[in-house]
């Protein structure tokens, strides 16, 4: 098995529907410009309230991606 080195970034995903959608949207968007995304860890969850109703979910997460060799690209 190959030993990997990872870089960590922080993302904040948002959704009007669910926490899961906020996570999914952030990962899908990040994967458009980053290669080697392997894992995430939710570090904060919060939301917006308007007129007594939840109007947006926000999820802050750490995302790890592999530092690749040129041959991996």
C-alpha positions as CSV (number, residue, x, y, z in Angstrom):
1,X,0.0,0.0,0.0
2,X,1.2,3.5,-0.9
3,X,1.8,6.0,1.8
4,X,-0.1,9.3,1.1
5,X,0.5,12.9,2.1
6,X,-2.5,15.1,2.4
7,X,-3.2,18.8,2.3
8,X,-6.1,20.1,4.4
9,X,-8.5,22.9,3.3
10,X,-11.6,24.3,5.0
11,X,-14.9,24.6,3.1
12,X,-18.3,26.0,4.1
13,X,-21.2,24.4,2.3
14,X,-24.7,25.8,2.3
15,X,-28.1,24.5,1.4
16,X,-31.7,25.6,1.9
17,X,-32.7,21.9,2.3
18,X,-30.5,19.8,4.6
19,X,-27.0,19.5,6.2
20,X,-26.3,16.6,3.9
21,X,-27.0,18.7,0.9
22,X,-24.7,21.4,2.2
23,X,-21.9,18.8,2.6
24,X,-22.6,17.3,-0.8
25,X,-22.6,20.7,-2.6
26,X,-19.3,21.8,-1.1
27,X,-17.6,18.5,-2.0
28,X,-19.0,18.4,-5.5
29,X,-17.9,22.1,-6.1
30,X,-14.4,21.5,-4.7
31,X,-14.0,18.4,-6.8
32,X,-14.4,20.6,-10.0
33,X,-11.0,22.2,-9.3
34,X,-9.2,19.8,-6.9
35,X,-8.0,16.3,-7.6
36,X,-7.5,13.5,-5.1
37,X,-10.2,14.5,-2.6
38,X,-10.4,11.5,-0.2
39,X,-12.2,12.5,3.1
40,X,-14.0,15.2,5.0
41,X,-14.7,16.0,8.6
42,X,-17.5,18.3,9.7
43,X,-16.2,20.7,12.3
44,X,-19.2,23.1,12.7
45,X,-22.9,23.1,11.8
46,X,-25.1,26.1,11.9
47,X,-27.9,27.8,10.1
48,X,-29.9,30.9,9.4
49,X,-33.3,31.6,10.9
50,X,-35.9,33.9,9.4
51,X,-39.4,34.5,10.9
52,X,-38.9,31.5,13.2
53,X,-38.0,29.1,10.4
54,X,-34.7,27.6,9.3
55,X,-33.9,29.1,5.9
56,X,-30.3,27.9,5.4
57,X,-28.0,25.2,6.7
58,X,-24.3,25.9,6.8
59,X,-21.6,23.2,7.4
60,X,-18.0,24.0,8.0
61,X,-15.7,21.1,7.2
62,X,-12.1,20.1,6.7
63,X,-11.4,18.3,3.4
64,X,-8.3,16.2,2.8
65,X,-6.8,15.7,-0.6
66,X,-3.8,13.7,-1.7
67,X,-0.7,15.5,-2.9
68,X,-0.1,13.7,-6.1
69,X,2.9,12.8,-8.2
70,X,3.0,14.1,-11.7
71,X,2.4,10.6,-12.9
72,X,-0.9,10.6,-11.0
73,X,-2.3,13.5,-12.9
